[in-house]
Amino acid sequence: MVQFDRSYRAIHRYARVSPRKARRIIDTVRGRQVDEALAVLKRLPHRPARMIEKVIASALANAQDRQDIDPSELHVAVATVDEGPRIKRLRPISRGMASIIQKRMSHITIVLRPYE
């Protein structure tokens, strides 16, 4: 009999937030139960918390769409923030030179799995 992998994934690509700032937030929810992770993120005042909250909600919606599964059975198994492309802007500085401003982007990946 073939056993299917019961993991539910959602990715937010090209999120306009620095990976370093997003990793600080995502470390707080990795390994937690989905309901608990959403409650923690709702209380955090940081901007990346809103983005991560939406990605977890999307992965949860994927789980409920594919099967009738109880959210209390799921936990955040994998939570990663990878670096995306950078938007580069020039800022004039003294003596006619320019400084490069790099606006970083992130790829936020969340995988939910049931407890085993």
Buried (B, 14 or more C-beta within 10 A) or exposed (E): EEEEEBBBBBBBEEBEBBBEBBBBBBEBBBEBBBEEBBEBBEEBEBEBBBBBBBBBBBBBEBBBEEEEBEEEBBBBBEBBBBEBEEEEEEEEEEEEEEEEEEEBBBBBBBBBBBEE
